[in-house]
Amino acid sequence: MKHIELKQIEHDTKIGDVCGNIEPNITEDTLFLHDGEPIGFYIKDISKYSEKASKLAALANQELRSKKVPKSVMKRSSGFTNAENEVLQYSTIIGSVPPKPHMRRPYPTISSVHNVDSAKTFIKAMMLLCKESEEIIKKLTPNIYENQKKLIEENVPEKWRFGKLFTSSISNYNIPAPFHRDNGNIKGCVNVIIAKKNNAKGGNTTVPDYGATMDSCDNSMLVYPAWRNVHGVTPIVPTGKDGYRNSLVFYPLKAFKGLD
């Protein structure tokens, strides 16, 4: 695995800026270091580290793309003006959902998707994929694993945990993202992004602070502290029939501390 010491560079990217098409420059297995300490990594093909994880990601992707799993349809701009490049976009959240007082729900809940019988296979696949992802983190970066496990135990009551290292999961289908920072995450923790992709290009995560853009190829896995830097996701453009990019994401929210 290649090691890269991340170094801050100058840029004028701001939160809210549209993320344009940026070609990836991280295309092989890479460990990200800051001051010599690992803070995350990129894997081009998770089957190299866990065949089980690869099969679970394929199953979760298949189930999500079926009619069995409830979805929230999105209308986020693709980043292109040509209507031919517009794609169907939707997302599904499972695991713990934080309080949302502005929506008259000042208490946490478990995603309503868990109550849908037809979604049970998807949920089980995602929970098992979460476990396999945690094992990969533990194997490649044991310090990240132990630190995050400790932070979760200190900040998240057991009933709100998704696996040992997270609280929640979201699957984003064909959804790019403007530049943002995940301020709702527990500081010191990482997210996991596993990509499933077919007949499409783009969907790459880019971090302007380091001039780093990770290739969102099929079966890739990105482990990164999304609270740390402004980052964006480049547009997804189909290159053939039924082209898509789906990201299977696990993340740790700080909103559950003290909520039993």
VMD Tcl script that draws the C-alpha trace (Angstrom):
set ca {
  {0.00 0.00 0.00}
  {1.29 3.44 -0.96}
  {1.82 5.99 1.84}
  {1.09 9.70 1.29}
  {1.88 12.47 3.78}
  {-0.94 14.98 3.33}
  {0.28 18.56 3.03}
  {-1.89 21.68 3.08}
  {-1.99 23.68 -0.15}
  {-3.54 27.03 -1.01}
  {-6.92 27.11 -2.75}
  {-9.99 29.32 -2.96}
  {-12.68 26.63 -2.60}
  {-15.46 27.54 -0.17}
  {-18.30 25.64 1.47}
  {-21.27 25.64 -0.88}
  {-19.24 25.86 -4.08}
  {-20.34 23.45 -6.80}
  {-17.93 20.57 -7.25}
  {-17.02 20.31 -10.92}
  {-15.49 17.45 -12.84}
  {-12.08 16.66 -11.31}
  {-10.08 13.66 -12.46}
  {-8.79 11.42 -9.65}
  {-5.11 11.42 -8.71}
  {-5.48 8.76 -6.00}
  {-6.04 5.57 -8.00}
  {-4.18 2.87 -6.07}
  {-4.31 1.55 -2.51}
  {-3.11 4.44 -0.36}
  {-2.63 5.15 3.35}
  {-3.12 8.83 4.24}
  {-0.75 10.24 6.87}
  {-0.78 13.57 8.72}
  {2.35 14.35 10.73}
  {3.30 10.73 10.26}
  {0.07 9.34 11.75}
  {-2.56 7.46 9.69}
  {-5.86 9.35 9.38}
  {-7.50 7.23 6.66}
  {-6.96 5.16 3.55}
  {-8.22 4.33 0.07}
  {-8.66 0.82 -1.32}
  {-9.25 0.33 -5.04}
  {-10.94 -3.07 -4.65}
  {-12.25 -4.29 -1.29}
  {-12.30 -7.91 -2.47}
  {-8.50 -7.84 -2.06}
  {-9.02 -7.47 1.70}
  {-12.42 -9.12 2.18}
  {-14.28 -11.19 -0.38}
  {-17.21 -11.21 2.02}
  {-17.34 -7.40 2.03}
  {-17.32 -7.38 -1.76}
  {-20.26 -9.81 -1.93}
  {-22.21 -7.90 0.71}
  {-21.69 -4.60 -1.13}
  {-22.98 -6.20 -4.33}
  {-26.05 -7.54 -2.51}
  {-26.78 -4.23 -0.79}
  {-26.43 -2.40 -4.09}
  {-28.76 -4.86 -5.82}
  {-31.40 -4.54 -3.11}
  {-31.20 -0.74 -3.02}
  {-31.73 -0.54 -6.78}
  {-34.84 -2.73 -6.52}
  {-38.33 -1.63 -5.51}
  {-37.96 -3.31 -2.12}
  {-36.20 -0.44 -0.38}
  {-37.87 2.95 0.35}
  {-36.00 5.92 -1.10}
  {-36.04 9.69 -0.89}
  {-35.88 11.09 -4.40}
  {-33.35 13.90 -4.75}
  {-33.28 16.79 -7.18}
  {-29.72 17.93 -6.65}
  {-28.04 19.40 -9.73}
  {-25.78 16.96 -11.53}
  {-23.33 19.78 -12.15}
  {-23.98 19.72 -15.89}
  {-26.22 21.96 -18.01}
  {-26.88 19.32 -20.66}
  {-30.18 17.59 -19.83}
  {-28.88 14.37 -21.36}
  {-26.49 14.07 -18.43}
  {-29.22 14.27 -15.78}
  {-29.68 11.01 -13.85}
  {-32.13 9.54 -11.38}
  {-31.00 10.44 -7.86}
  {-32.16 9.03 -4.54}
  {-30.94 8.17 -1.07}
  {-31.83 5.86 1.81}
  {-30.85 6.32 5.46}
  {-30.75 3.45 7.93}
  {-29.53 3.19 11.50}
  {-29.94 6.09 13.92}
  {-31.49 9.41 12.97}
  {-30.67 12.43 15.17}
  {-33.24 14.76 16.76}
  {-34.73 17.31 14.36}
  {-36.51 20.00 16.41}
  {-37.19 22.09 13.29}
  {-39.29 19.18 12.03}
  {-41.15 18.90 15.36}
  {-39.18 15.79 16.29}
  {-36.93 16.77 19.21}
  {-35.86 13.17 19.86}
  {-33.69 10.57 18.08}
  {-35.19 7.61 16.22}
  {-34.19 4.54 14.26}
  {-34.82 4.99 10.54}
  {-38.35 4.03 9.49}
  {-36.80 1.87 6.75}
  {-36.15 -0.73 9.47}
  {-39.93 -1.23 9.72}
  {-40.31 -2.14 6.05}
  {-40.32 -5.93 5.62}
  {-39.16 -5.83 2.00}
  {-36.06 -3.87 3.06}
  {-34.85 -6.47 5.57}
  {-32.32 -8.07 3.20}
  {-30.84 -4.66 2.37}
  {-30.58 -3.70 6.04}
  {-28.95 -7.03 6.99}
  {-26.48 -6.74 4.11}
  {-25.55 -3.20 5.16}
  {-25.13 -4.16 8.81}
  {-22.86 -7.07 7.87}
  {-20.97 -4.85 5.41}
  {-20.45 -2.36 8.23}
  {-18.93 -5.14 10.35}
  {-16.62 -6.22 7.52}
  {-15.57 -2.60 6.95}
  {-14.70 -2.27 10.62}
  {-12.54 -5.39 10.37}
  {-10.68 -3.90 7.40}
  {-10.07 -0.70 9.39}
  {-8.88 -2.75 12.36}
  {-6.46 -4.71 10.16}
  {-4.99 -1.79 8.21}
  {-5.14 1.00 10.79}
  {-5.59 -0.46 14.29}
  {-5.00 2.92 15.93}
  {-7.90 4.48 14.00}
  {-10.10 1.51 14.95}
  {-9.30 1.64 18.66}
  {-9.58 5.43 18.85}
  {-12.96 5.45 17.10}
  {-14.29 2.57 19.18}
  {-13.37 4.52 22.32}
  {-15.00 7.72 21.04}
  {-18.20 5.87 20.12}
  {-18.36 4.20 23.53}
  {-17.88 7.60 25.20}
  {-20.34 9.54 23.05}
  {-23.02 7.16 21.79}
  {-25.34 5.00 23.94}
  {-25.37 1.42 22.70}
  {-28.94 1.60 21.35}
  {-27.91 4.28 18.85}
  {-24.79 2.52 17.50}
  {-24.53 1.03 14.03}
  {-21.82 -1.58 14.38}
  {-18.98 -0.71 16.75}
  {-17.71 2.45 15.03}
  {-20.76 4.25 13.64}
  {-24.29 5.45 14.31}
  {-25.84 5.59 10.86}
  {-25.66 4.70 7.18}
  {-26.76 6.40 3.99}
  {-26.78 5.10 0.44}
  {-26.52 7.85 -2.17}
  {-27.49 6.86 -5.70}
  {-26.08 9.14 -8.43}
  {-25.74 12.03 -6.00}
  {-22.84 14.48 -6.33}
  {-22.19 16.94 -3.50}
  {-21.13 20.60 -3.34}
  {-18.16 21.37 -1.14}
  {-19.02 20.85 2.51}
  {-17.70 19.62 5.86}
  {-19.48 16.98 7.94}
  {-19.78 19.10 11.08}
  {-22.35 16.74 12.60}
  {-19.80 13.94 12.88}
  {-17.84 13.06 16.01}
  {-14.44 14.73 15.71}
  {-11.61 12.23 15.60}
  {-13.70 9.64 13.76}
  {-13.75 8.46 10.14}
  {-16.47 7.72 7.59}
  {-16.53 4.75 5.23}
  {-17.59 5.17 1.59}
  {-17.90 2.03 -0.54}
  {-18.69 2.65 -4.21}
  {-20.69 0.48 -6.58}
  {-20.50 1.71 -10.14}
  {-21.47 0.61 -13.62}
  {-21.26 2.40 -16.99}
  {-20.57 5.75 -15.34}
  {-17.73 8.11 -14.57}
  {-17.28 10.66 -11.81}
  {-18.56 10.53 -8.25}
  {-15.02 11.08 -6.99}
  {-14.42 12.51 -3.51}
  {-12.08 15.50 -3.68}
  {-10.31 17.31 -0.82}
  {-8.94 20.68 -1.99}
  {-6.89 21.23 1.19}
  {-4.55 18.50 -0.04}
  {-5.24 18.55 -3.78}
  {-6.38 14.94 -3.43}
  {-9.16 13.33 -5.47}
  {-9.95 9.67 -4.82}
  {-11.12 7.45 -7.67}
  {-14.68 6.27 -7.00}
  {-14.30 3.11 -9.04}
  {-16.52 0.07 -8.58}
  {-15.80 -1.80 -5.33}
  {-13.52 0.93 -3.97}
  {-13.49 1.91 -0.30}
  {-12.56 5.29 1.15}
  {-11.99 5.73 4.88}
  {-11.64 9.39 5.79}
  {-12.40 11.88 8.62}
  {-15.15 13.84 6.84}
  {-15.32 16.42 9.67}
  {-11.71 17.42 9.09}
  {-11.73 19.14 5.68}
  {-13.99 20.73 3.13}
  {-14.66 18.13 0.44}
  {-16.99 17.53 -2.48}
  {-18.21 14.79 -4.81}
  {-17.80 15.26 -8.55}
  {-20.75 14.83 -10.99}
  {-21.81 11.33 -12.00}
  {-22.13 10.91 -15.76}
  {-23.51 7.73 -17.37}
  {-21.32 6.34 -20.14}
  {-23.72 3.58 -21.16}
  {-27.15 2.11 -20.59}
  {-28.30 2.10 -16.95}
  {-25.13 3.87 -15.86}
  {-24.93 4.74 -12.17}
  {-22.72 5.28 -9.15}
  {-23.99 4.28 -5.72}
  {-22.13 5.06 -2.49}
  {-22.69 2.93 0.61}
  {-21.69 5.13 3.54}
  {-21.20 4.57 7.28}
  {-20.75 7.58 9.57}
  {-20.68 8.54 13.30}
  {-22.94 11.38 14.45}
  {-22.33 13.33 17.67}
  {-26.04 14.11 18.28}
  {-26.71 11.07 20.48}
  {-24.46 11.87 23.46}
  {-26.48 11.68 26.67}
  {-29.59 10.39 24.86}
  {-30.60 7.03 26.31}
}
mol new
graphics top color blue
foreach p $ca { graphics top sphere $p radius 0.5 }
foreach p [lrange $ca 0 end-1] q [lrange $ca 1 end] { graphics top cylinder $p $q radius 0.2 }
display resetview
